[in-house]
Amino acid sequence: MINSSKDATARIWTIDPNSTDNEVFSKTLAHLSEGQEERDITSIDGSPDGSLLATGSYDGFLRVWKSSGEPHATLSGHRGPIFS
C-alpha cells in the first residue's frame, strides 16, 4: 500500500507475510526541493506490475520511485502543481 501526505512525503507500507504478528514496515519517500515551501504531494500512482510508482507535487516535479523506495527519475517542465 502507498499513501502520501501534506508533509511532502509518501510512504510505501509492507506487511511481512512471514511474521506471526503481521509486522508492518514503511519506507518514506521524501520530496526534496531546496528552498521551496510548497512541495506537498498532490498525486500518486503505481505501475501495473508494481515495480515503479510516481508522485506528483505542488512544486511541479514528477518523481518516479522504484518499489524499494529508491529514486528512479525526476521529471521537470511543468509550469505549476501536478494534480493527476
Secondary structure, DSSP 4 states (H G I P E B T S, - for coil): -EEE-TTSEEEEEEE-TT-TT--EEEEEEE---TT-S---EEEEEE-TTSSEEEEEETTS-EEEEETTS-EEEEE---SS----
